[in-house]
Amino acid sequence: MEDIAGRIDSIKSTLPEGVKLVAVSKFHPTEVVMDAYRAGQRIFGESRANELQEKASTLPDDVEWHFIGHLQTNKVRQIIPYVSMIHSIDSGRLLKIVNDEALRYGRKVDVLLQIHVALEETKFGFTPEELMEFAESWDSDDMPGIRVRGVMGMASNVDDEERIRADFRTIASTFDSLAAGPMSDNDNFDTISMGMSHDYMTAVECGSNMVRIGTTIFGEREY
């Protein structure tokens, strides 16, 4: 536990005020997550519905669960009772299903719209242009089960620091365009989730106020 507590403290000491830490607990056992909880961490990120459900059923009720992986539409119902925020809304269809399931459970769920700027074609999300077009037609009154809180994105998985920085800047500028335009009347639109263990400091420099860090806290994943 001391190692995990020290790592969490070390990361938080590098984060400016107002930047939230999501401890990415996916593939790590519940007892290790509990060590981080005892160290004061409350926000945890999972990327598989089954794993989130199992951990949420075991860990304390004041844990704030974030779903950060690609979310299949047939898994939405499984996580809605537990999840506080979904980072990976990558289509209008998925957004509607999350809204409908949240209403079924009498909940309002925070969501982030995923932006795809990375070189890898395997990543999901709206392009910045697609997202602006989608947001122009957005009417929050149509989906009372959700709160659109902001955007999430990942930089290209490359060694080129300038490419990584450019990707983060594109994500942040898309957020700014949304905040000044289609989302200007949304007081809850305040979150830019970007940055992981290897690039979070660059992400913060480029405007991130929520970072998703796993390996630096928990070590290599246990698959």
N, C-alpha and C positions, 0 to 999 in steps of 0.2 A: 504493500500500500504506500509506503514512504516514497518509493520510486515514482509511482503514478502521481501522488500528491505533489512531489517536487517538479515533475514535468508540467503538470497543469499550472502550477504557480509560475514556472519559468515562461510558459507561453503567454499567460495573462499579463505578465510584466512587460511583454513586448507589444501588447495591444493598446492602442489609444482608447481613451474613455469613450464609451458608446459602441464599441465593437464587441459583438457577442461571439462566444466560443461554442460551437457545436462539437461535442466530443463524438467522433465517429466510432461507434461501438460494434459495428457489423462484424460478424464472424468471431467475436470475442465472447467468452463465456460470461454468464451472469455474475459470477463471483468477482470477476475482474472489473466489470461495470460497477458493481457495488463498492469496490475500492475507490473508484473515481467519485462516486456519490458521497462517500464518507469524507472525501477530500473537499467537498463543497460544490462539485459540478452537478448541475441539474438538467442541462440540455444535452440530449444524446441523439445521434443520427443513425438510422437503420435503412437498409436498402432492400430488404426482403420482408414481405408481409408476414410470413410464418414466424420469422425470428422476432419481429417487432411485437407481434401478438404474444408470443411466449414470454418475452422479457417484461412486457408491460403487465402481464398477469402476475409476475413474481416480484418485481421491484416496487419501491414505494410509490404512492399515488401522486406525490408532488414532482415526479420526473416529467419533464416536458419532452415528448417524443417527436422527432422530426423525421419524416420519410424523405430520403435524399436520392434514392435510386430511381431507375425507370419503373414507372407504375403501370402495370397491366390493368385494363379496365375490369377484368374479372377478379381482381384482388382488392378493389377499392372498399367493398363492404367489410372485408376482413380487418382493415386498419382504422376505419372511421371511428369506432368507439374509443380509440386510444390516442390517435395522432393529434398533435397540436398544430403542426405546420407541415405541408407537403411542398417540397422544393421543386418538384419535377413535373409541373403541368406543361405538357408539350403539344396539346391540341384542344380545340374547342369542345370536342366530344368528351375528352377526359374531364374537362372542367365541369361539364354538365352532369356527368355521372357522379363526381365528387359532391356537387351541390345536392343532387337528388338523394344520395345516401346520407349526407349530413342532415338533411331535413327529416329523413326517416328516423334518425336517432335523436332528433330535437337539438342538433348541434349547429354551431357556426365554426367552420374550419378555416384557418389561415392558409393561403396558398401563395406560391411564387411561380411566375411564368418563366419557363426555361428558355434561354437564348442559346442558339448554336452559332458559335463563331470559330470553333476549333477546326483544324485541318482534317481531323479524323472524321470520316463519313459515318462511323459507327455511333457517334454521339447523337443524342436526340435533342429536339427543341425547335422552336421557331427561329428562322433567320430574323435579324433586326427588322427587315422590311416586312416580313410576314407578321411579326408581332405588332408593329405599328398599325398595319391594316386591320388585324384582328381587334386591337384595342379601340380603334375608331368606331367599331360596331358594338362595343361593349356597353351593356346597361346593367348596372349592379342590381337594379330592382328585379331583374329577371332571375337572379340567382341569390336569394336571401340566405342560403346555407353556407356561403363562403365569404371570406374577405380577401381580396387581392392585395397582398402586402408589398409586392415588389417583384424583383427578378432574381434568377439564379443562372450562373453560367460557369463554364470551365474553359481554361486556356488550352491551346494546343499542347500536346505532350511532346515537346521538343526541348533541345538545349539552348535554343536561341532566345536569350533574354528579351531582346527587342520584340520578337514575335509574341511572346507571352504578355509583355507589357501592352502591346497594341491590342491584343484580344481583350484584356481586362478593360482597357480604355473604351473599346467599342461597347462592351456590356454596360459600363457605367454611363456612357453617353446615351445609350438607348433608354436606360432608366430615366435620365434627365429629360429626354424628349417626351417620354410617356408622362412624367410628372408635370411637365409644363403644358402638355397637350391633353390627350384623352383621359388621363387619370388626375387632372388638375383639381377636380372636385372630390377626390378620394383622400380624406385626411389620414387614412391608414396606410397609404402607399409610401413606405419609408425604408424598405429593406433591399440591400444589394448583397446577395450571398455569393461570394466567390473567394477562392483561395483555399488550398489544402496544405498538407505538411510541407511540401517542397517549394511552394510558391506564395504562401499566404502573406508574407511581408510585402511582396510586390503588389499583391491584390489590394492590401490595405492602402498602400501608397496611391493606388489608382481609384480608390473610392469605396472599397468593400467595407460594410459594417457588420458582416456576419461571415465567419470563417469556419470551415469544416475540416477538423484535424483528427486523424486517427492514429497513424503509425507513430508519430512523435510522442503520443500519449501512451498508447497500448503496446507498441512494438509491432512486429510483422503480424499479419492476420493469420488466424488458425482456420484453414479451410476444412 
